[in-house]
Amino acid sequence: MIKVALNGYGTIGKRVANAIMLQPDMKLIGIAKTSPNYEAFIAQKMGINIFVPQESIKSFDEAGIKVAGNIEDMIKEADIVVDATPNGVGAQYKELYQKFGKNAIFQGGEKANVADVSFSSLCNYNEAIGKKYIRVVSCNTTALLRTICTLNKLSKVEKVRATIVRRAADPKEVKKGPINALVPDPASVPSHHAKDVNSVLKDLDIITMAVIAPTTYMHMHLLNVTLKSQVSKEDVINQFLNTNRFLLVRGKSKVNSTAEIIEVARDLGRIRNDIPEVVIFEDSIYTMGNEVFLMYAVHQESIVVPENIDAIRASLNLASAEDSIKITNTSLNISK
Ligand code: NAD
């Protein structure tokens, strides 16, 4: 059993922690929390060990939350740390991981140079095998890379042009906006997502544009991909149907929006309404010669969870890409 520590128990961290607990080859030794808030109370109720900064032990004690030790104790005990702290904080923690000689998985809010490799399970698992520091790319980039690498198996992807409609905030974030505007983000082109895709697929010709929209549910991507050869709509549909981590939804099933996708997740009884698959609107798939057009939705809170689990296995060379993806999907009940 690999001992995994989780630093930064927020939107991504709590989901990765849950996923670790479901893996047959991993044990969650604990999480790091900085404040004794509701998330700490719930983690305690779930029986998770909580590690805190040395100076915060007293405030956790006063709040009635049992502390297992300080954050350094947690790192020392772990074989590997998943860092899901806010943007830029992970880079500060890297020194500590290095000090104790521990492997670490970082998130997409960190700069690419925090790690030895930026990671996407379906694109470059093999490149990440044995790497001490791996960065799982952001939610949008994870979806772009999954999609591009899947189409690339059908026919070589030569060019990608993508428009990203980004959710303004996660559901729990009360201080973010906009609540009544569409905001180019940034106003200049390309958006940073293209560069992030290039952190994995170095030579890909890709341009992205992004707009922030007042919603909390999901992102939406509008993609135009040029392939080396001509493909049919059926080829594209079959390619996604036969690949892990995609779901296709049809208009005639009345799933025509991100709201209805989240309702599907609720009805399926998915934990936290999570839907880590890239959800493709099947009716949007259109082909013209070598070009493929499609639209899909991305659940930003959960899409990177399976990739974090695979990154742990890649870093410690625990399994092949195929085996890791299979174990992760089965344990998390992810559709094929
Ligand atoms: P978050 O704010 O929800 O969670 C971060 C957690 O880290 C919070 O619980 C916070 O209290 C804790 N924290 C803050 N400082 C800390 C410290 N010094 N030590 C330990 N814990 C500390 O953030 P998030 O949305 O989960 O984002 C985490 C990372 O994941 C970022 O790199 C982000 O870019 C990336 N990411 C976020 C999303 C998303 O949609 N939320 C999607 C993909 C990737």
Boltz pocket constraint, residues with backbone or C-beta under 6 A from the ligand:
constraints:
  - pocket:
      binder: B
      contacts: [[A, 7], [A, 8], [A, 9], [A, 10], [A, 11], [A, 12], [A, 13], [A, 32], [A, 33], [A, 34], [A, 35], [A, 83], [A, 84], [A, 85], [A, 86], [A, 87], [A, 88], [A, 89], [A, 107], [A, 108], [A, 109], [A, 110], [A, 137], [A, 138], [A, 139], [A, 170], [A, 300], [A, 301], [A, 304]]
      max_distance: 6.0
